[in-house]
Amino acid sequence: MRPGSPRSACLPYRRAGARATTVHLRPVLGADVTLAVKALCPANAGVAILPEYLVSDDVERGDLVRLLPDWRLPSGGVYSVFPPTAFRSEATRRFAELFATRLQARF
């Protein structure tokens, strides 16, 4: 997203025992690369929605602050997607397995 983009975001937050609440945002800055978004936060560029595994150490150190700690967004997933092919290298298969194992260990 380019600075000044009119694109908006509607985020459906939910808190235990409460109805969902939609938060409407009109961002003026955005990035498609998660690590770039993470780098913008401590530079006082705004707020971000980032995966817990990526920011847990930063939150623990106090470098980042979790906003709305009692509220949650719908959970998503992480998927390995491969083109349809008769051959998939052993390295590719093992990387996907390693990634899945490491990611599951963090939750």
N, C-alpha and C positions, 0 to 999 in steps of 0.2 A: 504494500500500500504506500502511496506517495504522500508526503506531507500535505495537509490540507484536503485530503481525499474525503468526499462526502459519505463514504461507506460507513454504515453504522453496524453495531453489534447488539444483539439481544441475548442476554445470558440468563437462563432459567435456574436460579439458585433455589436450594431447598434446605430447610433446617429440620432436624428431628422434631416431630410433633407439630410442625407448622406446614401451611400450604406453601407451594412454590411461589416465589416472587421473581418477576422478570426485571432485570436491570438493563436499561437502555444506555448505550454508550455511543459517542460520536468521536472516535479516535482521530487524532491529527497526525499521528506517527505510527507506523507499524513495520514489522519485518516478518519475513517468512522463514527465517532461520532461528530455531529455538535458542541457540547459544548467543545470537545477536540480541534477541529480546532479553535474555538474562543479563547481558552486559549493559543494556540500557537502564535497567532498574536502579542499580546503585549509583548511576550517573544522574539520578533525579529526573529521568525522562518520563516517568509515569508509573503505571501499574501494569502487571502482566499476569496471565494465566499460564503457569508453568508446571510441569510434572514434579510431583513430590520427590522422586528419586534424584532429580537434578538440583533441587534447591535445599534439601534437608540440611546439609552441612552449613550452607549460608545462613539459614534461619537459626540454626543452633548457635552459630557464632555472633548473631545479631547483625549481620551484613544485610539481610533482607528481613522484612517483617510480614508475617501473614496477616492479610486483611480479612475481615469477616470469618474468624476461625470456626464459628459454629455453623457456617453455611457451606454447602457443597454444590458443585456443578454435577451434572450427569457424568458418570464415568465413561471412559472410552476404551479403546483397545489398541494394542500394538500388533501389527501383522507382518509376516514375511510374505511377500508376493513374488512369485516367479513366473516367467513366461512359460507357456505350454511348450515343452520340449522333451524329447526322448532322453536327452543327456543333461544331467545337472552335476556339476563338479562336486567332488567330495569336500573341497574347501568351502564351497558355498553352503552345502548342507550342514557342515560342522559349525560354520559361523552362525547360522540361524539357530542351531541347537544351543550353542554357547550363549548367544544373546538372550534367548528365552530363559535359560537356566539362571543367568546373572540377574535378569529382570525379576524373575519370580523370587529369587533370594532376597530381594530388597523389599518385598511386600509380605 
